[in-house]
Amino acid sequence: MREWKSWKSLHCTIRQRGYKGNFVKISMNRWRNSAISLLSLALPNKWFDEIGLIDLEKYNVGVLWQVYEITA
């Protein structure tokens, strides 16, 4: 979010991806705004796959509690 520096450049990126309409102005410095749906439009999961990041949904979650259950 900080790379865009302002909501205007975020909106520009979203429009370049083909989305239309009015978007809300958000503060680019607040962590809580990272969960807003505008960022999902600007950075889809396909983009993360293209740059080679690991998809955490593919990994089994909850392994730690299973280990503690067996040893206890």
N, C-alpha and C positions, 0 to 999 in steps of 0.2 A: 504494500500500500504506500509505503514511503517513496517508492520509486516513482509513482505517479505524482506525488507532491501535493496535488489538489484534486478536488472532486471533478473539476472540469476535464482534466486529462483522463480520468477514469471513465467519465461519460463518453469521451471521444473514442476510447478503446472499445467500449461496449457497442457504440454505433458502428464502428468499423467491422465488428463481428456480425452485423446485420440486425441488431435489435433496435426497435423503434419505440418511441414513447417518451414520457417525462420520467425522469429519475430523481430520487431524493438527494439533496445535498448531504454529505456526511463528512465528518472530521477524519482526516487521513492519519491522525496521530493517536487515535484512541484504539486500544486493543479490542474493546468490545465490538467495534464496528467490523472486525474481520469476519464475523459470522453473518453479515448482511448478504442478502441474495444477489446484490449487484456484483459482488466479487465472484460468485459462482458463474455469473454470466461472462465476466471478463476473463476468468481463469477456469475453464472447464477441465474436468478430469482427463480428457483426451490430451490436453496440452501437457499435463504432468507426465503422461505416458510417453509423449513424443520426446521430452527432454531426458527421459530415462530415470525418473525417480521411482522409488519402490512404492507399490500399492499396499498399504497396511491392512486393507480389507482381506487380502489373500492369506493372512497369517492367523493362526488359531489364537484367540484371546482367552485368557483365563487359565493358562498353563500353570502359573505360580500357585494358585489355590489348590490345584490338583496335586502338585508336588507336596505341599504342606499337609494335605489330607492323607496321603499315603504314608508319610513319615510319622504322623502323629499317632 
